């Protein structure tokens, strides 16, 4: 009898969790969606996203809500020495959320982290050995956004293949 009661309680708990978790998620998203959008973010979007100026008021408001939710739910990771700024995160979130303007609910459910890579510029160097042989090597130079103009030199890369390169975006 006790085992049956415990079993039924466990099933009821699982059913409650299946019902409660989506409701809590929807409530949280609704609260985030309706939060006020900072005025300086709108100024950043006007400068970085040309289509933003052409959006009618209701679509802008919906985009603002989607951006608020997206920024709260996704983790941004700067790679290659890139220091992420609010401007970079906001611009990426705005571009992603433009695709969601007329959608409801799902904010790229299989996406949890966004890896942001700096822009790369490659330079080739010719080196002559003591016996006269020329060797060509490639160096990667990383350019950070204009607000943080620094140049980093990465380790010499000879014939390396980057895995999943087609899924990387350089900012």
URGIGI-V701468 format. One record per pair of residues at least 6 apart in sequence whose ideal C-beta (glycine too) atoms are under 6 Angstrom apart, sorted by sequence separation. I is the first residue (numbers start at 1). J is the second residue. D is the distance in Angstrom with one decimal. If there is no record, write none. Layout:
I/J/D
I/J/D
//
This chain:
46/52/5.7
78/84/4.3
128/134/5.6
144/150/5.2
45/52/4.5
46/53/5.8
76/84/5.4
126/134/5.5
127/135/4.8
126/136/5.7
141/151/6.0
142/152/4.5
124/136/5.7
125/137/5.3
76/89/5.0
124/138/5.6
140/154/4.4
122/138/5.5
123/139/5.4
139/156/5.9
140/157/6.0
122/140/5.7
137/156/5.5
138/157/5.9
120/140/5.3
121/141/4.8
71/93/5.2
70/93/4.6
118/142/4.6
119/143/4.7
67/93/4.9
118/144/5.6
37/64/3.8
67/94/5.8
70/97/5.4
67/97/5.1
66/97/3.9
33/65/3.7
35/68/5.2
63/97/5.8
66/100/5.1
73/107/5.9
82/116/6.0
32/68/4.8
33/69/5.6
77/113/5.7
79/115/5.3
82/118/4.4
32/69/4.7
70/107/5.6
80/117/5.5
69/107/5.8
75/113/4.6
76/114/5.1
77/115/5.2
78/116/5.5
79/117/5.0
80/118/5.1
62/101/5.9
29/69/5.2
32/72/5.2
74/114/5.7
44/87/5.3
48/91/4.6
49/94/5.3
44/90/5.5
41/90/5.7
45/94/5.6
117/168/5.7
119/170/5.0
117/170/4.8
116/171/5.2
80/142/5.5
81/152/5.1
88/171/5.9
//
